[in-house]
Amino acid sequence: MAKPRNPGLKSAPRRAGRGGARSPARPGAVRAAAGRGRAGRRAAARPARAAPRRPAGATDPDGFLVARIRGEDAVREAPHPLAEGASDTGGRVPEGVGRALAAEERLGELPWGYGDDAFVALPRDPRSLFLYWDHAEETLRRGFEGLDGARAHLWLFRRRGPGWERARVVELALESRGYYLHDLEPGALYRAEIHLVDRAGREKLLGHPSSEAALPPAGPSPVVDDRFLRIPWEQRLGPLLGTGHPGPDLSDGAREALAGLRRGSASSPGRGWASGGGRGP
């Protein structure tokens, strides 16, 4: 009588032996085939993990770097949003703001620049300086007029005596609108200029020089504004403070008691509330 087959196991294919006869499948091969079948079914049932996607209309965090390197035109002409705009909110009113209030104010967006020909120097630390500029379109047009392939150069000047000496020249991109300068002299006074230099070596000053900026000293300041005065306990404060400051209204007995406390703490530096060791009487 033949044994019933196990319904949980699949029989592995039998290899043909000599003479065309098939040899019986080994039990180990049957178990391996069943394991592979279950693993395949689990992999097929598991949902595929989708790649993270940026929400529709969301800005790219690299837009700031693109603006500093390629300019604002590259940001506006990008195939996906790089700058904050109306598409970021999808026309929704921000949370906590009524629709009527948002419609009345019509705040709009902050401008990319004001075009007021600002050129400002700000100290960052004793050895670093930050410069930012915002040139008007007319200023840029007059600056590049008559120059062939001009490039922008930053000239840094340091105050020496009554005049200024040029300390550094750096090529930069005007579209960045800002630049950090490092390894400067602590405590020195600086200002900067932007010059346009073309292929023939001709140069022209763009706009006006920056504001002056003094870097702080590298060590502690020599200016000491605090003054200290030692006043005996028994002395009245009114004459020291001047008119309008009579001082605390203490009796002669209270002043004598305070003077006694001071004398006691001075005679016993290791004891008393005025000593520094944290020990009590």
C-alpha positions, 0 to 999 in steps of 0.5 A: 500500500502506497504512503500518502503524500505530504500536502505541505511539501512539493516533490522536487523533480527527479533526475534521470539516471542511466537508461532513462530511469528517474532517481527518487528525490532526496528529502533535503532537496524537497525541504529546500524547494519548499523553503524557496517557495515560501520565501518567494511568496513572502517577497511577492506579498511585501509592498515595494518601498516607494522613494521619498518624493518632494510635495508638489510645489515645495521649494528645493533647499538648494535654491539659495546656493543656486542663487549665489552661484548662478544668479536669480535668473537661474532660480526663476527659470529652474524646472522646479520651484527654487524660491519661495512663492505663492505655490508654496502654500497652494493658495491656502491661508496660513494657520492662525490667520483669518481669510478676511485679514489675509485678503485685506492686508495684501502683504505680497512677497519681500523683494529680492533686492531694493536697488538702493546701492547699499554697500555695507561692511560689518565686523564678524569677529576679530579676524573676519569681515562681512560685506553685502551690496545691493546695486541698482540696475542703472548703476550696473549699466553704467559700470559695465558700459564700455568694458569688454567682458568685465569681471568684478573684483573686491578691493579691501583697504586698511587704514594706515595713518592718515590714508588707506592702503590696499590689503587684498584683491578678490574676484567675486560674483556680483550675484552673490550680494555678499562675501566673507573675508578672513585672516584680517588684522584684529583692531584694524579699520577696513573699507572695500570697493568693487571694481570692474576689470575687463579683458584689456585691463581697464577697470572702473569703480562700481557704485561707491565705497563701502562703509568703514568697519573696525574689527574688535581687538583679539584680546580683552579690551584695555578700557576699564570703565568700572571704579571701586571704592572701599567704604567703612561700615560706620561712614554715612553714604549721604555725603558720598552720594551727593545731593538727593541721595541721603542714603539708608536711614540707619541709627548710630547703634545699627552702624556700630553693630555693622562696624563690629561685624566687619571688624570681627570678620577681618580679625577671623578670615576663616570664620564669619559670613564675609569669608570666602571658604563657605564655612559658617561661624 
